Amino acid sequence: MTSRAGHDRSISLDAVAKSFDVGGESLPALAATTLDIAPGEFVTLAGPSGCGKTTLLRILAGFTEPSSGSVTVSGEAVQGPGHERGVVFQQPTLFPWLSVRRNVEVGPRFQRVPAAERRARTDHYLEMVGLADFADHRPYELSGGMQQRCQIARVLAGDPDIVLMDEPFGALDALTRERLQGELLQIWRETGKTVLFITHSVDEAVYLGSRVLVMSPRPGRIVFDAPARFGRDGQSVPVEEIRSLPEYADLTADVRRAIYADVA
């Protein structure tokens, strides 16, 4: 049941830029950006508010068209939303009238997955995110962290190769956020998905990412790009010790400097 689909998908942006029409004037949100994300990478993207992070994610998701440039997934042009790309938003987008199980089943039902496989897939991801005992509950009966876990399970149950996450833990309390960070890393290890994770938190970017990017203030452009493995291969340092590493502190400082370098 564990998927390694993400190893088959890469993302490429070639001189992608975006401007919005505001009051009859063109407002640049994203400067020409060229970026390649390899299959199975966990890429975190940090930067100041309004720098174009979410615009970039929405272009990758196919929700927004770029003003110029091109986006491809494994060589195929992105021309709209696709089943190979799943999106986790900052606020859970669950159907309140459906149970947790039926929410998670939405993707497989839409894809016309046979009932037995749909049930097995749903059970697998409910177990993975720790919600197996809450399968018959409604979203309003769950805490904020549990709702977010349900949203993550729903996206994974659709079996996308690429998972795009727009500050999914931003509205959670610190303890819940740290717990879900650990759970997300475990899910990534087990599934091999390609992940792009947007965050305002420098610590979160460094802790989660196998690669960390920083965007400049609007119009956003990539101004920092560095690996951040810290035992992600499972062979060196346990996850719980990562934050105590000197290299971790050094990279955190580098990311913070990159963010504030162009901030007035």
C-alpha positions in Angstrom: 0.0 0.0 0.0 2.9 2.4 0.6 3.4 4.5 -2.5 6.7 5.6 -4.0 5.1 7.5 -6.8 6.9 10.7 -6.1 10.1 9.2 -7.4 8.7 9.3 -10.9 7.9 13.0 -11.0 10.0 16.2 -11.3 8.9 19.8 -11.4 10.5 22.5 -13.7 9.8 26.2 -13.9 11.3 28.1 -16.7 11.4 31.9 -16.3 7.9 31.8 -14.7 6.6 35.3 -13.8 3.2 36.6 -12.7 1.6 40.0 -12.5 -1.9 40.9 -11.4 -4.2 43.7 -12.7 -4.9 46.0 -9.8 -6.9 49.1 -10.5 -5.9 49.0 -14.1 -2.2 48.8 -13.3 0.0 45.7 -13.6 1.3 44.6 -10.1 4.2 42.2 -10.4 3.9 39.4 -7.8 6.5 36.9 -9.1 9.7 37.8 -10.9 11.0 35.5 -13.7 11.8 32.3 -11.7 13.6 29.2 -12.9 13.6 26.2 -10.6 13.9 22.5 -10.8 12.7 20.1 -8.1 13.9 16.5 -8.3 11.6 13.5 -7.7 11.2 12.7 -4.0 12.6 16.0 -2.8 11.1 17.7 0.3 11.5 21.4 -0.6 10.6 24.1 1.8 10.0 27.7 0.7 10.3 30.6 3.1 10.1 34.4 2.7 8.4 37.5 3.9 4.7 38.0 3.7 3.4 38.9 0.2 6.6 37.8 -1.6 4.8 35.5 -4.0 5.2 32.1 -2.3 1.5 31.2 -2.6 1.4 32.6 -6.1 4.2 30.2 -7.1 2.4 27.3 -5.4 -0.9 28.1 -7.2 0.9 28.2 -10.5 2.4 24.8 -9.8 -1.1 23.5 -8.8 -2.6 24.8 -12.0 -5.0 27.2 -10.2 -3.3 30.3 -11.6 -1.7 30.8 -15.1 1.7 32.4 -15.2 2.0 35.7 -17.1 5.1 34.4 -18.8 7.3 31.3 -18.7 6.4 27.6 -18.5 5.8 25.0 -15.9 6.2 21.3 -16.5 5.8 18.1 -14.5 8.0 15.3 -15.8 8.3 17.2 -19.1 4.5 17.7 -19.5 3.1 21.2 -19.5 0.9 22.2 -16.6 -2.3 23.6 -18.1 -4.6 23.3 -15.0 -5.1 21.2 -11.9 -4.2 17.5 -12.2 -4.5 14.3 -10.2 -0.7 14.0 -10.0 -0.6 17.2 -7.8 -2.4 17.4 -4.5 -2.8 20.6 -2.5 -2.9 21.0 1.3 -4.1 24.4 2.3 -3.5 26.4 5.5 -7.1 25.9 6.7 -8.6 22.4 6.4 -11.1 22.2 3.5 -13.1 19.3 4.8 -16.8 18.6 4.0 -18.5 19.2 7.3 -21.5 16.9 6.5 -19.2 13.9 5.7 -17.4 11.6 8.2 -13.7 11.6 8.4 -13.6 8.4 6.4 -15.9 9.8 3.7 -13.7 12.9 3.5 -10.6 10.9 2.9 -12.4 8.8 0.3 -13.3 11.8 -1.8 -10.3 11.5 -4.2 -10.5 7.8 -4.7 -14.3 8.0 -5.3 -13.8 10.8 -7.9 -11.1 8.6 -9.6 -13.6 5.7 -9.6 -11.2 3.5 -7.6 -12.9 0.1 -7.0 -14.6 -0.2 -3.6 -12.2 -2.7 -2.0 -9.1 -0.8 -3.1 -10.7 2.5 -2.0 -11.4 1.1 1.4 -7.9 -0.3 1.8 -6.3 3.0 0.7 -8.5 5.0 3.1 -7.8 2.7 6.0 -4.0 2.9 5.2 -3.9 6.7 5.3 -6.2 7.0 8.3 -3.9 4.7 10.2 -0.8 6.6 8.9 -2.1 10.0 10.3 -3.4 8.5 13.5 -7.2 8.9 12.8 -8.3 5.3 12.5 -10.3 5.5 15.7 -12.0 8.7 14.5 -13.1 7.4 11.1 -16.8 7.9 11.8 -16.5 11.3 13.4 -17.5 14.5 11.7 -14.8 17.3 11.2 -16.4 19.5 13.8 -15.7 16.8 16.4 -12.0 17.0 15.8 -9.3 19.4 17.0 -7.6 21.7 14.6 -4.6 19.4 14.4 -6.7 16.4 13.8 -8.6 18.2 11.0 -5.3 19.1 9.4 -4.2 15.5 9.6 -7.5 14.5 8.0 -6.9 16.9 5.1 -3.4 15.5 4.6 -4.8 12.0 4.6 -7.4 13.0 2.0 -4.8 14.5 -0.3 -2.6 11.4 0.1 -5.5 9.0 -0.6 -5.8 10.6 -4.0 -2.3 9.2 -4.6 -0.7 12.3 -6.1 2.9 12.1 -7.1 3.5 15.7 -5.8 2.1 17.3 -2.7 1.9 21.1 -2.5 1.5 22.5 1.0 0.6 26.1 1.7 1.5 26.8 5.4 -0.6 23.9 6.6 0.6 24.2 10.2 0.5 28.0 10.4 -2.7 28.3 12.4 -1.8 25.6 14.9 -0.4 25.9 18.4 3.3 25.2 18.9 3.0 21.7 20.4 0.5 20.5 17.8 2.7 22.0 15.1 5.8 20.2 16.2 4.0 16.9 16.5 2.6 17.2 13.0 6.0 18.2 11.6 7.4 14.9 12.9 4.4 13.0 11.5 4.7 14.7 8.1 8.4 13.7 7.9 7.5 10.1 8.6 4.8 10.2 5.9 7.3 11.6 3.4 9.8 8.8 4.2 7.2 6.2 3.8 5.6 7.5 0.6 8.5 9.1 -1.3 6.3 11.9 -2.5 7.7 15.0 -4.0 6.8 17.9 -1.6 6.8 21.7 -1.8 6.1 23.2 1.6 5.5 26.9 2.1 6.1 28.4 5.5 6.8 31.7 7.3 8.8 29.9 9.9 12.6 29.7 9.5 12.8 26.8 12.0 10.1 24.9 10.2 11.7 25.4 6.8 15.1 24.1 8.0 13.6 21.3 10.1 11.4 19.8 7.5 13.2 20.4 4.2 15.7 18.3 2.4 16.3 21.5 0.5 15.5 25.1 1.6 14.6 28.0 -0.6 14.1 31.6 0.3 12.1 34.2 -1.8 12.8 37.9 -1.8 10.2 40.6 -1.2 7.7 41.2 -4.0 8.2 40.7 -6.9 9.5 37.4 -5.5 12.5 35.6 -6.8 14.6 32.8 -5.4 17.6 34.3 -3.5 18.7 31.3 -1.4 18.9 27.6 -2.2 20.6 25.1 0.0 20.5 21.4 1.0 19.3 20.6 4.5 19.5 16.8 4.9 20.4 16.4 8.6 19.9 12.6 8.7 17.0 12.5 6.4 18.5 9.4 4.9 18.0 7.7 8.2 21.6 6.8 8.6 23.0 9.6 10.8 21.2 11.8 13.2 17.7 11.0 14.7 15.0 13.5 13.9 14.6 14.5 17.6 18.3 15.6 17.7 18.3 17.6 14.5 17.6 20.9 16.2 20.6 20.6 18.5 23.1 20.3 15.7 25.6 23.2 15.1 25.0 22.8 11.4 21.3 23.2 12.0 21.9 26.5 13.8 24.2 27.7 11.0 21.7 27.0 8.3 18.9 28.6 10.3 21.0 31.7 10.6 21.8 31.7 6.9 18.1 31.4 6.0 17.2 34.2 8.4 19.9 36.5 6.8 18.6 35.7 3.3 15.0 36.6 4.3 15.9 39.9 6.0 18.6 40.9 3.5 16.2 42.7 1.2 13.5 43.6 3.8 13.3 47.3 4.4 
